């Protein structure tokens, strides 16, 4: 029984290493197809939601540093996990799921929290800014992105594109403990790229340009977070600088099992 479990685990670990290598090659190939220069290199965020600690450690040991979590409680548990703290000292956590204001205090002081990609209101920005000042007054500003609902779907979080400039201005002028680094979208799922450029990605690019003009900064100063497992290559070709890839690296998600060991 032990030997069988060990063989399965070894295969899983090898698969993660091979998947990361494949994704990086495809990222490089997609980057080479860009028709215009982009200031930022592509950041690969490995989405590890529902995945065990061992998978994260394996990916880290194969050079991966940025990891994304959708749920606050899962992020808190993993960021405080003893194995990860010991074996992954340079890990960078991204919150890529919806964040409620009452849960802000749980994440702002997390070790190695790198970015919150889902700011979609002035109230949430204010809560993050206030909590950051309270819990980490000397820690420097927290990087944030504005989540934009480019597909206008009620089921998705995110601010309307036309409201993004005013939110960006609020973060820049009123949130000294936050640093606006870009805009992010999920977009409609399963878009057929044979029909042409993904309209949600094009809307995010337009939104980024409008925001940068409103702030009177170079558009290239703001990153584009768009593209997931099914469409990250297409997103990169259109200018994405931050892609969120999960199942392609870690395999299909299992929502029936706990992803982190909880000590009793």
Secondary structure, DSSP 8 states (H G I E B T S, - for coil): -HHHHHHHHHHHHHHHHHHHHHHHHHHHHHHHT-SS--SS--EEEEE-TT--HHHHHHHHHTT--EEEES-HHHHHHHHT-HHHHHH-TT-EEEE-S---GGGHHHHTT-TTEEEEEEE-SHHHHHHHHHHHHHH-TTS--EEEEEEB-TT--TTS--B-GGGHHHHHHHHHHH-TTEEEEEEE----TT--GGGSS-HHHHHHHHHHHHHHHHHTS-GGGSEEE---TTTHHHHHHTT-SEEEE-HHHH-S--TTS-SS----
